[in-house]
C-alpha cells in the first residue's frame, strides 16, 4: 500500500475488512457494501489497494462489509451495518487504531444499495421513536454522503445472468439456492419491501431536504441487464457508465476506467 494504509480483517467480524492508516490520522471513513452473492473486497477490486487514487483517497480510511446475501434478511444486515458504522465513526473500525472521523461516505452496489438505503431509514426511524428532532449535524449516518452503483432498489430485472440460468441446466442448481434466499424474494420487482422503502425515503427526503443521506448519487451500468434502472423521484439526476456491466460498474481500473474513484469522491462520473 503505497500511501501507508494497510488492509486488515476486523476481529469478531470475519467478513469485514478495514483499509486504515495505522497512525489513525485520517478523518474520513468510506464504507462499502456489496450486492447479491458479492464479496466484501472482491466486488470493489482496486478500491482496496489504493492504485490510481489521488490525495482524497490517501486521506480516507475504508471498510469493506461482507454478509451472507443468500441467507440473511435485508433488514437484519441494515441494522448490523448501522450499528457498526456508528461505532466506527466514534472509535475507528479496528481496536488499537484510534480514530475519530468527521466525514462518512456510504457506498452500495446492487443489493448493497438496498441495504444502505434501509440503514439510513432505520437511523431516521430511531430518532423519530426517541422523539428527537432530526436535523443536519445530528447523526453521522444521516449526514453521510451516499453513493450507489446500479442499486437494486427497483428490483432485479428479468435478463442477465438469472435469465441465462433459467434458459439452461444451470437453473436446476441455482433455483434451490434462490428459493432459500429472503433477499432474492425481497428484490422481485414491486415487492412490499421495495415499495415501502421507496415511499418512506421519498417522503423523508421531502420532509428533511438538508439530510444528504436521503439523496444519493447514483451511477448506472449502461446497459444493465440485472436490475431495473428506475430512479427515486427525490434523487439527483443519475449518471451512466457506458459499456459497463452490472458487475464491473463499481470496479475501477487505473488508466482505463477511473470513474468509480471519482464518483465516490465527488459524485462526478467524468
C-alpha positions in Angstrom: 0.0 0.0 0.0 2.0 3.0 -1.3 0.1 5.6 0.8 0.8 3.8 4.2 -2.6 2.3 4.6 -3.0 -1.4 5.3 -5.8 -3.9 4.7 -6.7 -5.9 7.8 -9.5 -8.2 8.9 -11.7 -6.8 11.6 -11.7 -9.0 14.8 -15.1 -10.7 15.6 -16.4 -9.8 12.2 -15.0 -12.4 9.8 -16.5 -10.9 6.7 -15.4 -7.3 7.4 -12.1 -5.7 6.3 -10.6 -2.3 7.1 -8.2 -0.3 4.9 -6.7 2.1 7.5 -3.8 4.4 8.3 -2.1 2.7 11.4 -1.4 6.2 12.7 -5.1 6.9 12.9 -4.6 10.3 11.2 -7.5 10.2 8.6 -10.7 12.0 9.3 -12.9 10.4 6.6 -14.4 6.9 6.5 -15.7 5.2 3.4 -17.9 2.2 3.9 -18.5 -0.3 1.0 -21.5 -2.7 1.0 -21.5 -5.4 -1.8 -24.5 -6.8 -3.6 -26.3 -10.2 -4.0 -23.7 -13.0 -3.8 -21.0 -10.4 -3.9 -17.7 -10.4 -1.9 -16.6 -7.9 0.7 -13.5 -6.9 -1.1 -13.7 -8.7 -4.5 -16.8 -6.7 -5.5 -14.7 -3.5 -5.1 -11.4 -4.6 -6.5 -8.8 -1.9 -6.9 -10.5 0.2 -4.2 -8.7 -2.0 -1.7 -5.1 -1.3 -3.0 -5.1 2.5 -3.5 -3.8 2.2 -7.0 -4.8 5.1 -9.2 -6.3 7.0 -6.3 -5.4 10.6 -5.5 -4.9 12.6 -2.3 -8.6 12.3 -1.4 -8.2 8.5 -1.1 -4.9 8.5 0.7 -6.7 10.7 3.3 -9.6 8.2 3.7 -9.9 5.0 5.7 -12.2 2.4 4.3 -14.3 -0.6 5.5 -15.4 -3.4 3.2 -18.5 -5.0 4.8 -19.4 -8.6 4.0 -22.6 -10.5 4.7 -24.4 -13.7 3.7 -26.7 -12.3 1.0 -28.1 -15.7 0.2 -29.4 -16.4 3.7 -29.8 -13.1 5.6 -32.7 -10.7 5.7 -32.0 -7.2 4.3 -33.4 -5.5 7.4 -31.0 -7.5 9.7 -28.0 -6.6 7.6 -29.0 -3.0 7.5 -29.3 -3.0 11.3 -25.9 -4.5 11.7 -24.3 -2.0 9.3 -25.9 0.9 11.1 -24.6 -0.2 14.5 -21.1 -0.9 13.2 -20.8 2.3 11.3 -21.9 4.4 14.3 -19.3 2.7 16.5 -16.6 3.0 13.9 -17.2 6.7 13.4 -16.6 7.3 17.1 -13.6 5.0 17.8 -12.4 3.6 14.5 -13.1 0.2 12.9 -10.1 -1.6 14.4 -9.0 -2.0 18.1 -5.7 -0.4 18.8 -6.0 2.2 16.0 -7.9 5.1 17.5 -9.8 7.3 15.0 -12.5 9.9 15.3 -13.9 10.6 11.8 -15.6 13.8 10.8 -16.9 12.6 7.4 -18.7 9.5 6.3 -19.4 8.1 2.8 -21.6 5.1 2.4 -21.2 3.1 -0.9 -23.5 0.3 -2.1 -23.6 -1.9 -5.1 -26.8 -3.7 -6.3 -28.4 -5.3 -3.2 -25.9 -3.2 -1.2 -27.9 -0.2 -2.3 -31.0 -1.5 -0.7 -29.0 -2.3 2.5 -27.6 1.2 2.6 -30.9 2.9 2.0 -32.5 0.7 4.6 -29.8 1.6 7.2 -30.5 5.3 6.6 -34.2 4.8 7.1 -33.5 2.8 10.3 -31.4 5.7 11.6 -34.2 8.1 10.8 -36.9 5.9 12.4 -34.9 5.5 15.6 -34.7 9.3 16.1 -38.4 9.6 15.5 -39.2 6.9 18.0 -36.9 8.6 20.5 -38.8 11.9 19.8 -35.6 13.5 18.9 -35.6 16.4 16.4 -33.9 15.5 13.1 -31.5 17.9 11.5 -28.2 18.2 9.8 -25.3 17.5 12.1 -27.2 15.3 14.5 -26.3 11.8 13.2 -23.2 10.7 11.2 -25.3 8.2 9.2 -28.0 10.7 8.2 -25.3 13.3 7.4 -23.4 10.8 5.2 -22.9 11.2 1.5 -24.4 8.1 -0.1 -23.1 6.7 -3.4 -24.8 3.8 -5.2 -23.7 1.8 -8.2 -26.6 0.2 -10.1 -28.7 -0.2 -6.9 -31.4 -2.9 -6.8 -33.9 -0.5 -5.2 -36.4 -1.2 -8.0 -35.8 -4.9 -8.1 -34.0 -7.5 -10.1 -34.6 -7.4 -13.9 -35.7 -10.4 -16.0 -32.5 -10.7 -18.0 -28.8 -11.1 -17.4 -27.3 -14.0 -15.5 -30.6 -15.1 -14.0 -32.2 -15.2 -17.4 -29.4 -17.2 -18.7 -29.6 -19.6 -15.8 -33.4 -20.1 -16.4 -32.7 -21.0 -20.0 -30.1 -23.6 -19.3 -29.5 -26.6 -17.0 -27.7 -24.2 -14.6 -31.2 -23.3 -13.3 -31.5 -26.7 -11.7 -28.6 -25.9 -9.4 -29.3 -22.2 -8.9 -33.1 -22.3 -8.3 -33.0 -24.2 -4.9 -30.5 -21.6 -3.6 -32.6 -18.7 -4.7 -35.8 -20.2 -3.2 -34.0 -20.2 0.2 -32.8 -16.6 -0.1 -35.0 -14.0 1.6 -33.1 -11.2 -0.1 -33.8 -12.5 -3.5 -37.5 -12.7 -2.8 -37.5 -9.2 -1.4 -35.9 -7.9 -4.6 -38.5 -9.2 -7.0 -39.9 -6.1 -8.7 -42.7 -4.2 -6.8 -42.5 -6.2 -3.6 -43.9 -4.6 -0.5 -40.4 -4.1 1.0 -39.2 -2.2 -2.1 -42.3 -0.1 -2.3 -42.2 0.7 1.4 -38.5 1.7 1.2 -39.2 3.9 -1.8 -42.2 5.7 -0.3 -40.5 6.1 3.1 -37.3 7.5 1.5 -39.1 9.9 -0.8 -41.3 11.2 2.0 -38.3 11.7 4.3 -36.3 13.4 1.6 -39.1 15.9 1.1 -39.6 16.5 4.8 -35.8 16.8 5.5 -34.2 18.4 2.5 -31.0 19.0 4.4 -30.2 15.4 5.1 -27.7 14.3 2.4 -28.1 10.6 3.0 -31.6 10.7 1.6 -30.5 11.9 -1.8 -27.7 9.6 -3.0 -25.5 9.9 -6.1 -26.3 7.0 -8.5 -24.2 5.6 -11.3 -25.9 3.0 -13.5 -24.3 0.5 -15.8 -25.3 1.1 -19.4 -26.8 -1.3 -20.3 -27.7 -3.0 -17.0 -29.3 -6.4 -17.6 -29.6 -7.4 -13.9 -31.6 -4.7 -12.1 -34.2 -2.1 -13.2 -32.7 1.3 -13.6 -35.6 3.2 -12.1 -34.8 6.3 -10.0 -36.4 7.6 -6.8 -38.2 10.9 -7.6 -36.2 12.7 -4.9 -32.8 11.5 -6.1 -30.5 13.8 -8.0 -30.2 13.1 -11.8 -28.3 9.8 -12.3 -25.1 9.2 -14.1 -24.4 6.4 -16.7 -21.3 4.4 -17.3 -21.4 3.4 -21.0 -20.3 -0.1 -21.9 -20.0 -1.2 -18.3 -21.8 -4.3 -17.0 -23.7 -4.5 -13.7 -20.8 -6.4 -12.0 -17.9 -4.2 -13.2 -19.5 -0.7 -13.0 -18.1 -0.4 -9.5 -14.6 -1.8 -10.2 -12.0 0.9 -11.1 -9.1 0.2 -13.4 -6.1 2.6 -13.5 -5.8 4.4 -16.8 -8.8 2.6 -18.3 -11.9 3.1 -16.0 -11.2 5.6 -13.2 -14.8 6.7 -12.9 -15.6 4.7 -9.7 -12.9 6.5 -7.8 -14.1 9.9 -9.0 -17.7 9.1 -8.4 -17.2 8.1 -4.8 -15.0 11.1 -4.2 -17.3 13.7 -5.7 -20.4 12.3 -7.4 -18.8 13.1 -10.8 -18.8 10.4 -13.4 -16.4 12.1 -15.9 
